[in-house]
Every structure is written in structure tokens, then in C-alpha cells.
Amino acid sequence: MLHTEDRKPIASRLSELKTLRDEIRLELHLAGMDLRDEWQRIERALPEPSKVAEDLKGVASEGLDRMLVELRRFQTKLRDGGGSPGQRSG
């Protein structure tokens, strides 16, 4: 768990979340079906970032941190060729 003074402002994390989501969408065309299915599951679970901040404020901070970790983990898997062999094209 991060200390309050270590956390980025919510607006910064919201922007990062949107950027990660957009980058992942662009990279998915290179991914295998298993990664596309996983992304659809993750994306369905993501709330609209601005609504989260509006509705939850302080609680959203911890939730955003978890979403960022999940998206970073998925992006790393995507970039490392985590799809089925032969599913990536280059």
C-alpha cells in the first residue's frame, strides 16, 4: 500500500489510465485471441475513470492504483508476446 505522500494526484492517474487503455487497444491487433479475450474481460470491468473520481474521490485513489497495476501487467504480457505461438505478426 502506498503512503498518501507517495501517490500521484488522481487527475494524473486518470490520464495515465486512459493512455494505457488507448495504447493497449492499438497493440491488440498484434495479439493472439487469448489476449484479446483477456483484454475484453479487463475492459468490461473498468469503470469510466472520470465517474470513479467523481463518485468515490478518496476511495478511487486505491482502486485506480490497482487498475494501473493490472493494465501495466497486461501491457507487459502483450509486449512480451504472451499470446499463443504464431498468433503475432510483425
ROKOLBA-798708 format. One record per residue: z, x, y of N, C-alpha, C, O in turn. Coordinates in pm, 1 decimal, m for minus. Example, Ala and Ser with C-alpha at 12.3 -4.5 7.8 and 13.67 -1.06 7.14 Angstrom:
BEGIN
<rec n_Z="780.0" n_X="1319.0" n_Y="m569.0" ca_Z="780.0" ca_X="1230.0" ca_Y="m450.0" c_Z="780.0" c_X="1320.0" c_Y="m330.0" o_Z="846.5" o_X="1423.6" o_Y="m331.9"/>
<rec n_Z="708.0" n_X="1285.0" n_Y="m225.0" ca_Z="714.0" ca_X="1367.0" ca_Y="m106.0" c_Z="787.0" c_X="1290.0" c_Y="3.0" o_Z="803.9" o_X="1340.9" o_Y="113.8"/>
END
This chain:
BEGIN
<rec n_Z="0.0" n_X="84.3" n_Y="m117.5" ca_Z="0.0" ca_X="0.0" ca_Y="0.0" c_Z="0.0" c_X="88.9" c_Y="123.9" o_Z="72.0" o_X="188.6" o_Y="129.6"/>
<rec n_Z="m79.9" n_X="52.9" n_Y="221.6" ca_Z="m89.1" ca_X="130.1" ca_Y="345.1" c_Z="22.1" c_X="91.6" c_Y="441.3" o_Z="65.1" o_X="m23.7" o_Y="444.5"/>
<rec n_Z="68.2" n_X="187.8" n_Y="519.1" ca_Z="161.8" ca_X="158.3" ca_Y="625.8" c_Z="84.8" c_X="98.4" c_Y="741.8" o_Z="m33.3" o_X="127.8" o_Y="759.9"/>
<rec n_Z="150.7" n_X="14.9" n_Y="820.2" ca_Z="84.7" ca_X="m53.9" ca_Y="930.7" c_Z="12.3" c_X="43.1" c_Y="1022.2" o_Z="m99.5" o_X="14.4" o_Y="1065.0"/>
<rec n_Z="73.3" n_X="158.1" n_Y="1053.8" ca_Z="10.9" ca_X="252.9" ca_Y="1145.3" c_Z="m112.4" c_X="320.9" c_Y="1084.7" o_Z="m191.0" o_X="380.5" o_Y="1158.4"/>
<rec n_Z="m131.5" n_X="313.5" n_Y="952.3" ca_Z="m246.3" ca_X="373.5" ca_Y="885.6" c_Z="m365.6" c_X="278.8" c_Y="877.1" o_Z="m475.6" o_X="321.7" o_Y="842.3"/>
<rec n_Z="m346.5" n_X="154.5" n_Y="907.5" ca_Z="m452.5" ca_X="54.1" ca_Y="891.7" c_Z="m546.2" c_X="54.1" c_Y="1010.4" o_Z="m505.1" o_X="71.4" o_Y="1125.1"/>
<rec n_Z="m674.7" n_X="34.1" n_Y="979.5" ca_Z="m774.0" ca_X="17.3" ca_Y="1084.8" c_Z="m759.8" c_X="m124.1" c_Y="1139.7" o_Z="m711.2" o_X="m213.0" o_Y="1069.8"/>
<rec n_Z="m801.4" n_X="m145.8" n_Y="1263.4" ca_Z="m797.8" ca_X="m282.2" ca_Y="1316.4" c_Z="m882.3" c_X="m375.8" c_Y="1229.9" o_Z="m980.9" o_X="m333.9" o_Y="1169.3"/>
<rec n_Z="m842.7" n_X="m501.2" n_Y="1225.1" ca_Z="m912.8" ca_X="m599.2" ca_Y="1142.4" c_Z="m1060.2" c_X="m604.3" c_Y="1179.8" o_Z="m1145.2" o_X="m609.5" o_Y="1090.9"/>
<rec n_Z="m1093.0" n_X="m602.9" n_Y="1308.8" ca_Z="m1233.3" ca_X="m610.4" ca_Y="1351.1" c_Z="m1314.1" c_X="m495.4" c_Y="1292.3" o_Z="m1429.5" o_X="m514.6" o_Y="1253.9"/>
<rec n_Z="m1255.8" n_X="m377.3" n_Y="1284.7" ca_Z="m1324.2" ca_X="m261.5" ca_Y="1228.6" c_Z="m1349.0" c_X="m280.7" c_Y="1079.6" o_Z="m1457.2" o_X="m249.1" o_Y="1030.1"/>
<rec n_Z="m1250.5" n_X="m331.8" n_Y="1008.6" ca_Z="m1266.2" ca_X="m354.1" ca_Y="864.8" c_Z="m1362.9" c_X="m468.4" c_Y="837.4" o_Z="m1437.3" o_X="m463.7" o_Y="739.4"/>
<rec n_Z="m1363.4" n_X="m571.4" n_Y="922.5" ca_Z="m1460.5" ca_X="m679.9" ca_Y="906.8" c_Z="m1602.0" c_X="m626.6" c_Y="922.2" o_Z="m1691.5" o_X="m661.7" o_Y="845.4"/>
<rec n_Z="m1621.2" n_X="m541.6" n_Y="1021.8" ca_Z="m1752.5" ca_X="m482.0" ca_Y="1043.8" c_Z="m1792.7" c_X="m396.0" c_Y="924.1" o_Z="m1907.4" o_X="m400.8" o_Y="879.6"/>
<rec n_Z="m1699.1" n_X="m317.9" n_Y="872.5" ca_Z="m1726.7" ca_X="m233.7" ca_Y="756.0" c_Z="m1759.4" c_X="m318.9" c_Y="633.1" o_Z="m1848.4" o_X="m284.8" o_Y="555.3"/>
<rec n_Z="m1687.5" n_X="m428.7" n_Y="616.5" ca_Z="m1712.6" ca_X="m518.6" ca_Y="504.4" c_Z="m1853.4" c_X="m576.1" c_Y="512.2" o_Z="m1924.6" o_X="m579.0" o_Y="411.9"/>
<rec n_Z="m1893.9" n_X="m621.5" n_Y="629.2" ca_Z="m2028.5" ca_X="m676.1" ca_Y="646.6" c_Z="m2134.5" c_X="m569.3" c_Y="620.9" o_Z="m2236.8" o_X="m596.9" o_Y="558.2"/>
<rec n_Z="m2110.1" n_X="m447.2" n_Y="669.4" ca_Z="m2205.1" ca_X="m337.7" ca_Y="648.6" c_Z="m2218.5" c_X="m305.4" c_Y="499.9" o_Z="m2329.8" o_X="m290.1" o_Y="449.5"/>
<rec n_Z="m2105.2" n_X="m294.8" n_Y="429.3" ca_Z="m2109.0" ca_X="m266.7" ca_Y="285.6" c_Z="m2184.6" c_X="m375.7" c_Y="211.0" o_Z="m2266.4" o_X="m346.5" o_Y="123.8"/>
<rec n_Z="m2157.2" n_X="m501.7" n_Y="245.3" ca_Z="m2225.7" ca_X="m613.5" ca_Y="180.2" c_Z="m2376.2" c_X="m602.9" c_Y="200.8" o_Z="m2453.4" o_X="m620.7" o_Y="106.6"/>
<rec n_Z="m2418.1" n_X="m574.0" n_Y="323.4" ca_Z="m2561.0" ca_X="m563.1" ca_Y="353.2" c_Z="m2625.5" c_X="m444.5" c_Y="282.2" o_Z="m2737.2" o_X="m456.0" o_Y="231.9"/>
<rec n_Z="m2555.8" n_X="m330.0" n_Y="277.6" ca_Z="m2609.2" ca_X="m212.7" ca_Y="207.3" c_Z="m2626.9" c_X="m242.0" c_Y="59.0" o_Z="m2728.1" o_X="m205.5" o_Y="m0.8"/>
<rec n_Z="m2528.0" n_X="m307.7" n_Y="0.3" ca_Z="m2534.9" ca_X="m339.6" ca_Y="m142.3" c_Z="m2651.8" c_X="m433.5" c_Y="m170.4" o_Z="m2723.3" o_X="m415.3" o_Y="m269.0"/>
<rec n_Z="m2671.8" n_X="m532.7" n_Y="m85.5" ca_Z="m2784.8" ca_X="m624.4" ca_Y="m103.4" c_Z="m2917.4" c_X="m547.9" c_Y="m104.8" o_Z="m3005.9" o_X="m577.2" o_Y="m185.2"/>
<rec n_Z="m2930.3" n_X="m449.2" n_Y="m14.9" ca_Z="m3053.6" ca_X="m371.3" ca_Y="m8.6" c_Z="m3073.3" c_X="m283.7" c_Y="m132.9" o_Z="m3186.5" o_X="m261.8" o_Y="m176.2"/>
<rec n_Z="m2964.2" n_X="m234.0" n_Y="m189.6" ca_Z="m2972.8" ca_X="m144.5" ca_Y="m305.2" c_Z="m2990.4" c_X="m218.7" c_Y="m437.7" o_Z="m3028.1" o_X="m158.0" o_Y="m537.9"/>
<rec n_Z="m2963.7" n_X="m348.0" n_Y="m438.9" ca_Z="m2967.9" ca_X="m422.2" ca_Y="m564.0" c_Z="m3105.3" c_X="m427.1" c_Y="m629.0" o_Z="m3114.3" o_X="m443.2" o_Y="m750.7"/>
<rec n_Z="m3211.2" n_X="m414.0" n_Y="m552.6" ca_Z="m3344.1" ca_X="m419.9" ca_Y="m613.4" c_Z="m3368.0" c_X="m305.0" c_Y="m709.9" o_Z="m3459.5" o_X="m311.2" o_Y="m791.9"/>
<rec n_Z="m3286.2" n_X="m199.4" n_Y="m701.2" ca_Z="m3297.9" ca_X="m85.6" ca_Y="m792.5" c_Z="m3205.1" c_X="m98.8" c_Y="m914.6" o_Z="m3211.6" o_X="m19.1" o_Y="m1008.3"/>
<rec n_Z="m3121.1" n_X="m198.8" n_Y="m911.0" ca_Z="m3016.4" ca_X="m208.6" ca_Y="m1012.6" c_Z="m3062.0" c_X="m287.8" c_Y="m1134.9" o_Z="m3158.5" o_X="m364.1" o_Y="m1129.6"/>
<rec n_Z="m2990.6" n_X="m267.7" n_Y="m1244.2" ca_Z="m3014.0" ca_X="m345.3" ca_Y="m1365.7" c_Z="m2953.0" c_X="m484.0" c_Y="m1351.9" o_Z="m2873.5" o_X="m508.9" o_Y="m1261.3"/>
<rec n_Z="m2990.4" n_X="m573.5" n_Y="m1441.7" ca_Z="m2942.1" ca_X="m711.6" ca_Y="m1437.8" c_Z="m2790.5" c_X="m720.5" c_Y="m1449.2" o_Z="m2729.9" o_X="m808.1" o_Y="m1387.5"/>
<rec n_Z="m2728.0" n_X="m632.5" n_Y="m1526.2" ca_Z="m2582.9" ca_X="m639.8" ca_Y="m1541.0" c_Z="m2514.1" c_X="m616.7" c_Y="m1406.6" o_Z="m2414.3" o_X="m682.2" o_Y="m1376.4"/>
<rec n_Z="m2566.3" n_X="m524.1" n_Y="m1325.5" ca_Z="m2507.8" ca_X="m500.8" ca_Y="m1194.0" c_Z="m2538.3" c_X="m616.1" c_Y="m1098.6" o_Z="m2455.1" o_X="m650.4" o_Y="m1014.7"/>
<rec n_Z="m2655.4" n_X="m675.4" n_Y="m1110.5" ca_Z="m2687.5" ca_X="m791.7" ca_Y="m1027.5" c_Z="m2593.3" c_X="m906.6" c_Y="m1058.9" o_Z="m2546.5" o_X="m974.8" o_Y="m967.8"/>
<rec n_Z="m2565.2" n_X="m928.7" n_Y="m1186.0" ca_Z="m2472.5" ca_X="m1034.7" ca_Y="m1226.0" c_Z="m2332.3" c_X="m1006.7" c_Y="m1172.1" o_Z="m2264.6" o_X="m1097.3" o_Y="m1123.5"/>
<rec n_Z="m2289.3" n_X="m881.9" n_Y="m1180.8" ca_Z="m2157.5" ca_X="m845.2" ca_Y="m1129.1" c_Z="m2152.4" c_X="m866.4" c_Y="m978.3" o_Z="m2052.6" o_X="m916.5" o_Y="m926.5"/>
<rec n_Z="m2259.4" n_X="m828.6" n_Y="m906.7" ca_Z="m2263.3" ca_X="m848.1" ca_Y="m761.5" c_Z="m2254.8" c_X="m997.1" c_Y="m726.9" o_Z="m2183.7" o_X="m1034.4" o_Y="m633.5"/>
<rec n_Z="m2325.6" n_X="m1082.0" n_Y="m800.1" ca_Z="m2319.5" ca_X="m1225.5" ca_Y="m772.5" c_Z="m2177.8" c_X="m1278.6" c_Y="m789.7" o_Z="m2133.3" o_X="m1362.8" o_Y="m711.8"/>
<rec n_Z="m2107.2" n_X="m1230.2" n_Y="m890.5" ca_Z="m1967.4" ca_X="m1271.0" ca_Y="m911.6" c_Z="m1880.6" c_X="m1226.6" c_Y="m795.0" o_Z="m1799.9" o_X="m1304.1" o_Y="m743.7"/>
<rec n_Z="m1897.6" n_X="m1100.8" n_Y="m753.1" ca_Z="m1819.0" ca_X="m1047.4" ca_Y="m641.2" c_Z="m1850.6" c_X="m1122.9" c_Y="m513.2" o_Z="m1760.0" o_X="m1163.0" o_Y="m440.2"/>
<rec n_Z="m1979.3" n_X="m1142.4" n_Y="m485.8" ca_Z="m2019.4" ca_X="m1206.2" ca_Y="m360.6" c_Z="m1968.5" c_X="m1349.8" c_Y="m352.0" o_Z="m1927.2" o_X="m1394.6" o_Y="m245.0"/>
<rec n_Z="m1971.1" n_X="m1422.3" n_Y="m464.5" ca_Z="m1917.8" ca_X="m1559.4" ca_Y="m464.7" c_Z="m1769.6" c_X="m1560.9" c_Y="m429.5" o_Z="m1721.1" o_X="m1656.5" o_Y="m369.0"/>
<rec n_Z="m1697.6" n_X="m1455.9" n_Y="m466.7" ca_Z="m1554.1" ca_X="m1450.4" ca_Y="m441.7" c_Z="m1519.7" c_X="m1406.9" c_Y="m299.5" o_Z="m1405.9" o_X="m1422.9" o_Y="m255.5"/>
<rec n_Z="m1618.0" n_X="m1351.8" n_Y="m227.3" ca_Z="m1591.3" ca_X="m1305.2" ca_Y="m91.7" c_Z="m1587.5" c_X="m1421.4" c_Y="6.0" o_Z="m1683.0" o_X="m1498.6" o_Y="14.4"/>
<rec n_Z="m1479.0" n_X="m1434.5" n_Y="79.4" ca_Z="m1476.6" ca_X="m1536.7" ca_Y="184.2" c_Z="m1556.8" c_X="m1488.5" c_Y="304.8" o_Z="m1586.3" o_X="m1369.6" o_Y="316.4"/>
<rec n_Z="m1591.8" n_X="m1580.0" n_Y="394.0" ca_Z="m1658.8" ca_X="m1540.8" ca_Y="517.9" c_Z="m1559.2" c_X="m1454.5" c_Y="596.0" o_Z="m1451.7" o_X="m1502.6" o_Y="632.0"/>
<rec n_Z="m1593.4" n_X="m1326.7" n_Y="623.1" ca_Z="m1497.5" ca_X="m1235.3" ca_Y="686.4" c_Z="m1435.9" c_X="m1286.1" c_Y="815.9" o_Z="m1315.5" o_X="m1270.1" o_Y="835.6"/>
<rec n_Z="m1513.2" n_X="m1346.4" n_Y="904.3" ca_Z="m1456.2" ca_X="m1392.4" ca_Y="1031.3" c_Z="m1359.0" c_X="m1508.7" c_Y="1010.7" o_Z="m1261.2" o_X="m1521.1" o_Y="1084.5"/>
<rec n_Z="m1384.8" n_X="m1593.6" n_Y="911.3" ca_Z="m1293.0" ca_X="m1704.5" ca_Y="882.4" c_Z="m1161.7" c_X="m1652.1" c_Y="825.5" o_Z="m1054.6" o_X="m1703.0" o_Y="858.4"/>
<rec n_Z="m1169.9" n_X="m1551.0" n_Y="740.5" ca_Z="m1047.9" ca_X="m1491.4" ca_Y="685.4" c_Z="m958.6" c_X="m1441.5" c_Y="799.0" o_Z="m838.4" o_X="m1467.9" o_Y="801.5"/>
<rec n_Z="m1019.0" n_X="m1369.6" n_Y="891.8" ca_Z="m941.2" ca_X="m1313.8" ca_Y="1002.9" c_Z="m881.0" c_X="m1424.4" c_Y="1088.6" o_Z="m766.2" o_X="m1414.6" o_Y="1132.0"/>
<rec n_Z="m957.6" n_X="m1528.4" n_Y="1112.4" ca_Z="m909.7" ca_X="m1639.1" ca_Y="1196.1" c_Z="m796.1" c_X="m1714.1" c_Y="1128.5" o_Z="m693.8" o_X="m1741.7" o_Y="1191.1"/>
<rec n_Z="m813.3" n_X="m1747.1" n_Y="1001.8" ca_Z="m716.4" ca_X="m1829.9" ca_Y="930.3" c_Z="m591.0" c_X="m1754.1" c_Y="887.8" o_Z="m481.1" o_X="m1809.4" o_Y="890.7"/>
<rec n_Z="m606.7" n_X="m1629.8" n_Y="849.0" ca_Z="m496.2" ca_X="m1559.0" ca_Y="785.6" c_Z="m434.4" c_X="m1446.2" c_Y="867.0" o_Z="m321.4" o_X="m1405.9" o_Y="839.5"/>
<rec n_Z="m504.1" n_X="m1395.6" n_Y="964.0" ca_Z="m460.9" ca_X="m1285.9" ca_Y="1051.2" c_Z="m387.7" c_X="m1176.6" c_Y="974.5" o_Z="m453.8" o_X="m1094.0" o_Y="911.4"/>
<rec n_Z="m258.1" n_X="m1171.9" n_Y="976.4" ca_Z="m182.6" ca_X="m1063.6" ca_Y="913.9" c_Z="m205.0" c_X="m1052.1" c_Y="764.8" o_Z="m215.2" o_X="m941.1" o_Y="712.6"/>
<rec n_Z="m212.8" n_X="m1164.1" n_Y="694.9" ca_Z="m234.1" ca_X="m1162.9" ca_Y="551.0" c_Z="m374.4" c_X="m1111.6" c_Y="519.4" o_Z="m396.2" o_X="m1047.3" o_Y="416.8"/>
<rec n_Z="m468.8" n_X="m1140.4" n_Y="608.2" ca_Z="m606.5" ca_X="m1096.1" ca_Y="586.8" c_Z="m616.6" c_X="m944.9" c_Y="580.0" o_Z="m703.2" o_X="m891.5" o_Y="510.7"/>
<rec n_Z="m530.5" n_X="m876.5" n_Y="649.9" ca_Z="m535.5" ca_X="m731.3" ca_Y="653.1" c_Z="m527.8" c_X="m672.3" c_Y="512.6" o_Z="m607.5" o_X="m585.4" o_Y="477.4"/>
<rec n_Z="m434.0" n_X="m718.1" n_Y="433.7" ca_Z="m420.0" ca_X="m665.9" ca_Y="297.4" c_Z="m536.6" c_X="m710.4" c_Y="209.1" o_Z="m585.9" o_X="m632.7" o_Y="127.4"/>
<rec n_Z="m580.4" n_X="m834.2" n_Y="225.3" ca_Z="m693.7" ca_X="m883.6" ca_Y="148.5" c_Z="m822.0" c_X="m808.6" c_Y="179.1" o_Z="m900.7" o_X="m780.1" o_Y="88.9"/>
<rec n_Z="m843.3" n_X="m776.7" n_Y="305.7" ca_Z="m962.3" ca_X="m700.2" ca_Y="344.8" c_Z="m960.7" c_X="m561.6" c_Y="282.9" o_Z="m1064.2" o_X="m511.5" o_Y="238.8"/>
<rec n_Z="m844.0" n_X="m499.9" n_Y="279.6" ca_Z="m833.5" ca_X="m368.0" ca_Y="216.0" c_Z="m876.9" c_X="m376.0" c_Y="70.1" o_Z="m948.4" o_X="m288.1" o_Y="22.0"/>
<rec n_Z="m834.5" n_X="m480.5" n_Y="m0.6" ca_Z="m871.6" ca_X="m496.3" ca_Y="m141.3" c_Z="m1021.1" c_X="m520.1" c_Y="m157.5" o_Z="m1083.6" o_X="m465.3" o_Y="m248.3"/>
<rec n_Z="m1078.9" n_X="m602.6" n_Y="m68.7" ca_Z="m1222.9" ca_X="m627.9" ca_Y="m76.4" c_Z="m1302.2" c_X="m500.6" c_Y="m50.7" o_Z="m1401.9" o_X="m474.4" o_Y="m118.0"/>
<rec n_Z="m1257.6" n_X="m420.6" n_Y="47.5" ca_Z="m1326.6" ca_X="m295.1" ca_Y="76.7" c_Z="m1321.7" c_X="m201.6" c_Y="m43.4" o_Z="m1421.5" o_X="m137.1" o_Y="m75.5"/>
<rec n_Z="m1207.7" n_X="m193.6" n_Y="m109.4" ca_Z="m1195.1" ca_X="m109.0" ca_Y="m228.6" c_Z="m1290.9" c_X="m157.8" c_Y="m336.8" o_Z="m1359.3" o_X="m77.2" o_Y="m399.9"/>
<rec n_Z="m1296.4" n_X="m289.1" n_Y="m358.8" ca_Z="m1384.3" ca_X="m345.5" ca_Y="m461.9" c_Z="m1531.0" c_X="m318.1" c_Y="m429.0" o_Z="m1608.5" o_X="m280.6" o_Y="m517.0"/>
<rec n_Z="m1569.3" n_X="m336.8" n_Y="m302.5" ca_Z="m1708.7" ca_X="m313.1" ca_Y="m264.6" c_Z="m1744.1" c_X="m165.2" c_Y="m272.0" o_Z="m1854.6" o_X="m130.2" o_Y="m313.5"/>
<rec n_Z="m1651.2" n_X="m77.6" n_Y="m232.0" ca_Z="m1677.0" ca_X="66.6" ca_Y="m242.9" c_Z="m1693.0" c_X="106.5" c_Y="m389.7" o_Z="m1780.6" o_X="186.5" o_Y="m422.8"/>
<rec n_Z="m1608.7" n_X="51.2" n_Y="m477.9" ca_Z="m1616.3" ca_X="80.0" ca_Y="m620.6" c_Z="m1750.9" c_X="34.6" c_Y="m675.6" o_Z="m1815.3" o_X="108.3" o_Y="m750.4"/>
<rec n_Z="m1793.3" n_X="m84.4" n_Y="m639.7" ca_Z="m1920.6" ca_X="m135.6" ca_Y="m688.7" c_Z="m2036.4" c_X="m52.8" c_Y="m633.5" o_Z="m2129.9" o_X="m21.1" o_Y="m707.1"/>
<rec n_Z="m2031.4" n_X="m17.5" n_Y="m505.2" ca_Z="m2140.0" ca_X="62.2" ca_Y="m446.0" c_Z="m2149.8" c_X="198.9" c_Y="m513.5" o_Z="m2260.2" o_X="248.1" o_Y="m536.7"/>
<rec n_Z="m2037.1" n_X="260.6" n_Y="m545.2" ca_Z="m2037.6" ca_X="388.5" ca_Y="m615.8" c_Z="m2101.3" c_X="372.4" c_Y="m753.4" o_Z="m2182.8" o_X="454.9" o_Y="m794.8"/>
<rec n_Z="m2064.2" n_X="266.6" n_Y="m823.6" ca_Z="m2121.9" ca_X="238.9" ca_Y="m955.5" c_Z="m2272.0" c_X="217.0" c_Y="m943.5" o_Z="m2349.0" o_X="266.4" o_Y="m1025.9"/>
<rec n_Z="m2313.7" n_X="143.5" n_Y="m841.7" ca_Z="m2455.2" ca_X="116.3" ca_Y="m819.1" c_Z="m2531.1" c_X="244.7" c_Y="m791.3" o_Z="m2637.5" o_X="267.2" o_Y="m848.9"/>
<rec n_Z="m2478.4" n_X="328.5" n_Y="m704.6" ca_Z="m2544.7" ca_X="453.4" ca_Y="m667.3" c_Z="m2543.7" c_X="555.3" c_Y="m780.6" o_Z="m2632.5" o_X="640.2" o_Y="m788.9"/>
<rec n_Z="m2443.5" n_X="546.9" n_Y="m867.7" ca_Z="m2435.8" ca_X="640.3" ca_Y="m980.2" c_Z="m2516.8" c_X="593.4" c_Y="m1099.9" o_Z="m2509.0" o_X="652.5" o_Y="m1207.6"/>
<rec n_Z="m2594.0" n_X="488.2" n_Y="m1081.7" ca_Z="m2678.6" ca_X="440.0" ca_Y="m1191.1" c_Z="m2600.6" c_X="367.1" c_Y="m1296.0" o_Z="m2626.5" o_X="384.9" o_Y="m1415.0"/>
<rec n_Z="m2505.4" n_X="285.2" n_Y="m1256.3" ca_Z="m2420.9" ca_X="213.2" ca_Y="m1351.3" c_Z="m2490.5" c_X="103.5" c_Y="m1427.5" o_Z="m2429.1" o_X="40.9" o_Y="m1513.9"/>
<rec n_Z="m2618.7" n_X="77.4" n_Y="m1398.3" ca_Z="m2692.6" ca_X="m26.7" ca_Y="m1470.5" c_Z="m2733.9" c_X="21.4" c_Y="m1607.4" o_Z="m2709.7" o_X="136.3" o_Y="m1644.5"/>
<rec n_Z="m2795.9" n_X="m66.6" n_Y="m1681.4" ca_Z="m2845.6" ca_X="m31.4" ca_Y="m1814.5" c_Z="m2951.6" c_X="76.3" c_Y="m1805.1" o_Z="m3026.8" o_X="79.3" o_Y="m1707.6"/>
<rec n_Z="m2960.3" n_X="165.3" n_Y="m1903.6" ca_Z="m3063.8" ca_X="268.8" ca_Y="m1902.4" c_Z="m3202.5" c_X="204.6" c_Y="m1893.7" o_Z="m3229.8" o_X="104.1" o_Y="m1959.4"/>
<rec n_Z="m3288.5" n_X="263.6" n_Y="m1812.6" ca_Z="m3424.1" ca_X="213.7" ca_Y="m1798.3" c_Z="m3436.2" c_X="96.9" c_Y="m1700.5" o_Z="m3546.3" o_X="47.0" o_Y="m1677.4"/>
<rec n_Z="m3326.3" n_X="53.9" n_Y="m1644.1" ca_Z="m3331.7" ca_X="m59.1" ca_Y="m1551.1" c_Z="m3355.4" c_X="m14.8" c_Y="m1408.1" o_Z="m3395.2" o_X="m96.1" o_Y="m1324.7"/>
<rec n_Z="m3331.8" n_X="111.8" n_Y="m1377.6" ca_Z="m3351.8" ca_X="162.3" ca_Y="m1241.1" c_Z="m3492.8" c_X="217.1" c_Y="m1231.4" o_Z="m3548.0" o_X="272.2" o_Y="m1326.5"/>
<rec n_Z="m3548.5" n_X="199.9" n_Y="m1113.0" ca_Z="m3677.3" ca_X="262.0" ca_Y="m1087.1" c_Z="m3662.0" c_X="351.3" c_Y="m966.3" o_Z="m3572.2" o_X="328.5" o_Y="m885.3"/>
<rec n_Z="m3743.9" n_X="449.7" n_Y="m951.1" ca_Z="m3724.2" ca_X="540.3" ca_Y="m841.2" c_Z="m3845.3" c_X="581.4" c_Y="m781.7" o_Z="m3843.9" o_X="659.1" o_Y="m686.3"/>
END
